[in-house]
Amino acid sequence: MLTVSDTVRLGNYFSYLNYSRDEYHRITFLLAIYTGMRRGEILGLKWGDIGF
């Protein structure tokens, strides 16, 4: 269950993404938000880990 602070935090993330011009950080944030991956998991990804 999302709390009010979680909802506000997600709103802040999406506001940042709407105004962000930095594609690298945009992709990283979207990956974290939509998959639930943590920072260490995202930073440890390699192309071989991704199955299309």
DSSP file (Angstrom, degrees, kcal/mol; ACC not computed):
  #  RESIDUE AA STRUCTURE BP1 BP2  ACC     N-H-->O    O-->H-N    N-H-->O    O-->H-N    TCO  KAPPA ALPHA  PHI   PSI    X-CA   Y-CA   Z-CA
    1    1 A M              0   0    0      0, 0.0     2,-0.3     0, 0.0     0, 0.0   0.000 360.0 360.0 360.0 132.3    0.0    0.0    0.0
    2    2 A L        -     0   0    0      4,-0.1     2,-0.2     3,-0.0     3,-0.0  -0.617 360.0-147.3 -80.6 136.0    1.3    3.4   -0.9
    3    3 A T     >  -     0   0    0     -2,-0.3     4,-2.2     1,-0.1     5,-0.2  -0.454  31.2-100.9 -91.4 173.0    1.5    6.0    1.8
    4    4 A V  H  > S+     0   0    0      1,-0.2     4,-2.4     2,-0.2     5,-0.2   0.912 124.5  51.1 -61.5 -42.9    1.0    9.7    1.2
    5    5 A S  H  > S+     0   0    0      1,-0.2     4,-2.4     2,-0.2    -1,-0.2   0.867 108.4  52.3 -65.8 -34.8    4.8   10.4    1.3
    6    6 A D  H  > S+     0   0    0      2,-0.2     4,-2.6     1,-0.2    -1,-0.2   0.915 109.9  48.8 -63.5 -42.4    5.3    7.6   -1.3
    7    7 A T  H  X S+     0   0    0     -4,-2.2     4,-2.2     2,-0.2    -2,-0.2   0.904 112.0  48.1 -64.4 -42.3    2.8    9.2   -3.6
    8    8 A V  H  X S+     0   0    0     -4,-2.4     4,-2.2     2,-0.2    -1,-0.2   0.915 111.6  50.7 -64.2 -42.9    4.4   12.6   -3.2
    9    9 A R  H  X S+     0   0    0     -4,-2.4     4,-2.2     2,-0.2    -2,-0.2   0.921 110.5  48.4 -62.6 -44.8    7.8   11.1   -3.9
   10   10 A L  H  X S+     0   0    0     -4,-2.6     4,-2.5     1,-0.2    -1,-0.2   0.901 109.7  53.3 -62.4 -39.7    6.6    9.3   -7.0
   11   11 A G  H  X S+     0   0    0     -4,-2.2     4,-2.1     1,-0.2    -1,-0.2   0.895 108.2  50.4 -60.4 -40.3    5.0   12.6   -8.2
   12   12 A N  H  X S+     0   0    0     -4,-2.2     4,-2.3     2,-0.2    -2,-0.2   0.900 109.4  50.9 -64.6 -40.9    8.4   14.3   -7.7
   13   13 A Y  H  X S+     0   0    0     -4,-2.2     4,-2.4     1,-0.2    -2,-0.2   0.934 111.6  46.6 -61.9 -46.0   10.1   11.6   -9.7
   14   14 A F  H  X S+     0   0    0     -4,-2.5     4,-2.0     2,-0.2    -1,-0.2   0.862 110.2  53.4 -68.0 -33.9    7.7   11.9  -12.6
   15   15 A S  H  X S+     0   0    0     -4,-2.1     4,-1.3    -5,-0.2    -1,-0.2   0.927 109.8  48.8 -62.7 -43.8    7.9   15.7  -12.5
   16   16 A Y  H  X S+     0   0    0     -4,-2.3     4,-1.2     1,-0.2     3,-0.5   0.926 110.4  50.9 -59.8 -44.6   11.7   15.4  -12.8
   17   17 A L  H  < S+     0   0    0     -4,-2.4    -1,-0.2     1,-0.2    -2,-0.2   0.851 105.4  55.9 -65.0 -34.2   11.4   13.0  -15.7
   18   18 A N  H  < S+     0   0    0     -4,-2.0    -1,-0.2     1,-0.2    -2,-0.2   0.833 118.1  33.4 -65.8 -31.6    9.0   15.3  -17.6
   19   19 A Y  H  < S+     0   0    0     -4,-1.3     2,-0.3    -3,-0.5    -1,-0.2   0.465  92.9 112.9-103.9  -3.5   11.6   18.2  -17.5
   20   20 A S     <  -     0   0    0     -4,-1.2    -3,-0.0    -3,-0.2    -4,-0.0  -0.514  37.2-179.4 -76.6 134.0   14.7   16.1  -17.7
   21   21 A R        +     0   0    0     -2,-0.3     2,-1.1     1,-0.0    -1,-0.1   0.452  58.8  99.0-103.1  -6.9   16.8   16.5  -20.8
   22   22 A D     >  -     0   0    0      1,-0.2     4,-2.0     2,-0.1     5,-0.2  -0.716  55.0-169.5 -87.0 101.2   19.4   14.0  -19.6
   23   23 A E  H  > S+     0   0    0     -2,-1.1     4,-2.3     1,-0.2     5,-0.2   0.835  80.6  58.7 -62.9 -35.4   18.4   10.7  -21.4
   24   24 A Y  H  > S+     0   0    0      1,-0.2     4,-1.8     2,-0.2    -1,-0.2   0.944 111.4  39.7 -61.3 -49.1   20.8    8.5  -19.3
   25   25 A H  H  > S+     0   0    0      2,-0.2     4,-2.6     1,-0.2     5,-0.2   0.855 112.1  57.8 -70.3 -34.0   19.2    9.5  -16.0
   26   26 A R  H  X S+     0   0    0     -4,-2.0     4,-2.4     1,-0.2    -2,-0.2   0.935 108.4  45.4 -59.8 -47.5   15.7    9.4  -17.5
   27   27 A I  H  X S+     0   0    0     -4,-2.3     4,-2.5     2,-0.2    -1,-0.2   0.901 112.3  52.1 -64.0 -41.5   16.1    5.8  -18.6
   28   28 A T  H  X S+     0   0    0     -4,-1.8     4,-2.1    -5,-0.2    -2,-0.2   0.925 111.6  45.5 -62.2 -45.6   17.6    4.8  -15.2
   29   29 A F  H  X S+     0   0    0     -4,-2.6     4,-2.7     2,-0.2     5,-0.2   0.915 112.9  50.2 -65.3 -42.6   14.7    6.4  -13.3
   30   30 A L  H  X S+     0   0    0     -4,-2.4     4,-2.8    -5,-0.2     5,-0.3   0.912 109.4  51.6 -62.4 -41.4   12.1    4.8  -15.5
   31   31 A L  H  X S+     0   0    0     -4,-2.5     4,-1.8     1,-0.2     6,-0.6   0.922 112.6  45.8 -59.7 -44.4   13.8    1.4  -15.2
   32   32 A A  H  X S+     0   0    0     -4,-2.1     4,-1.8    -5,-0.2    -2,-0.2   0.919 115.7  45.6 -65.4 -44.1   13.7    1.7  -11.4
   33   33 A I  H  < S+     0   0    0     -4,-2.7    -2,-0.2     1,-0.2    -1,-0.2   0.929 118.7  39.1 -67.6 -46.0   10.1    2.9  -11.2
   34   34 A Y  H  < S+     0   0    0     -4,-2.8    -1,-0.2    -5,-0.2    -2,-0.2   0.749 126.9  32.1 -81.6 -23.1    8.6    0.4  -13.6
   35   35 A T  H  < S-     0   0    0     -4,-1.8    -3,-0.2    -5,-0.3    -2,-0.2   0.660  94.8-128.5-105.9 -18.7   10.6   -2.7  -12.5
   36   36 A G     <  +     0   0    0     -4,-1.8    -4,-0.2    -5,-0.3    -3,-0.1   0.615  52.2 157.7  79.2  11.5   11.1   -2.0   -8.9
   37   37 A M        -     0   0    0     -6,-0.6    -1,-0.2    -5,-0.1     2,-0.2  -0.384  37.2-127.0 -69.8 147.8   14.8   -2.7   -9.3
   38   38 A R     >  -     0   0    0     -3,-0.1     4,-2.4    -2,-0.1     3,-0.3  -0.477  28.0 -99.6 -90.4 166.8   17.2   -1.2   -6.7
   39   39 A R  H  > S+     0   0    0      1,-0.2     4,-2.8     2,-0.2     5,-0.2   0.898 121.8  49.7 -54.5 -48.0   20.2    1.0   -7.5
   40   40 A G  H  > S+     0   0    0      1,-0.2     4,-1.2     2,-0.2    -1,-0.2   0.858 110.7  50.6 -62.5 -35.8   22.7   -1.9   -7.1
   41   41 A E  H  4 S+     0   0    0     -3,-0.3     4,-0.3     2,-0.2    -1,-0.2   0.905 112.7  45.8 -68.3 -41.5   20.7   -4.1   -9.4
   42   42 A I  H >< S+     0   0    0     -4,-2.4     3,-1.3     1,-0.2    -2,-0.2   0.929 112.8  49.4 -67.2 -44.7   20.4   -1.4  -12.1
   43   43 A L  H 3< S+     0   0    0     -4,-2.8    -1,-0.2     1,-0.3    -2,-0.2   0.753 108.6  55.1 -67.8 -22.8   24.1   -0.5  -11.9
   44   44 A G  T 3< S+     0   0    0     -4,-1.2    -1,-0.3    -5,-0.2    -2,-0.2   0.469  82.1 119.3 -88.1  -1.8   25.1   -4.2  -12.2
   45   45 A L    <   -     0   0    0     -3,-1.3     2,-0.3    -4,-0.3    -3,-0.0  -0.343  40.4-172.9 -67.2 143.8   23.1   -4.8  -15.4
   46   46 A K    >   -     0   0    0      1,-0.0     3,-1.9    -2,-0.0     4,-0.5  -0.909  39.6-107.3-128.4 159.4   25.0   -5.9  -18.5
   47   47 A W  G >  S+     0   0    0     -2,-0.3     3,-1.3     1,-0.3    -1,-0.0   0.838 118.8  61.7 -57.2 -33.1   23.6   -6.3  -22.0
   48   48 A G  G 3  S+     0   0    0      1,-0.3    -1,-0.3     3,-0.0    -3,-0.0   0.707  95.7  61.5 -66.3 -19.2   23.7  -10.1  -21.6
   49   49 A D  G <  S+     0   0    0     -3,-1.9     2,-0.6     2,-0.0    -1,-0.3   0.637  89.2  84.1 -79.4 -14.5   21.3   -9.8  -18.7
   50   50 A I    <   -     0   0    0     -3,-1.3     2,-0.6    -4,-0.5    -1,-0.0  -0.802  61.2-165.8 -99.0 122.6   18.6   -8.3  -20.9
   51   51 A G              0   0    0     -2,-0.6    -3,-0.0     1,-0.1    -2,-0.0  -0.924 360.0 360.0-109.2 120.9   16.4  -10.7  -22.9
   52   52 A F              0   0    0     -2,-0.6    -1,-0.1     0, 0.0    -2,-0.0   0.452 360.0 360.0 -92.1 360.0   14.3   -9.2  -25.7
